[in-house]
Amino acid sequence: MPRTNPASDPLRHEDQLDYTPVPRSVALARHRTARLVTDWGHTHLAGDVALVASELMTNALLHGSLRDRLIRLRITTTATTLRVEVSDPRGERLPCPRDATGEDQFGRGLLLVGALADGWGVAPRVGVGKTVWAEWGLGLTLCTGDPLARTRV
């Protein structure tokens, strides 16, 4: 579920790095993501977030990259949300989940993203291109509705 009012939920952590559109960048992004999410105190999510970052980076490499244009990975946390964004220069090529058969080698990446993240989507990139994002909630609001009373079970 995307943040509806970012001003009310300020960033606690933010990391952004641009990668060249080559296969090695996917592994580099996956490892960096796992390390950062762990360092930021969300070890329980590190594997899922790293896998989603890898899938989004792979999609950007295969379907959104242009020669000499970088792919950007941005990871942020607020008190309530962890978000991964992958931006590429091909705004006209939007991600579309598809039904992969048992014999298909490709086509399951967005299904994995949807299964592992609490939500995902796509938005126009500032300038040129698109940003595909995935988010995880970092806590549950207790019945009292008190935003300070959050817990993870």
Buried (B, 14 or more C-beta within 10 A) or exposed (E): EEBEEEEEBEEBBEBEBEBBBEEEBBEBBBEBBBEBBBEBEBEEBBBBBBBBBBBBBBBBBBEBBEEEBBBBBBBBBBBBBBBBBBBBBBBEBEBEEEEBEEEEEEEBBBBBBBEBBBBBEBEEBEEEBBBBBBBBBBBEBEEEEEEEEBEEE
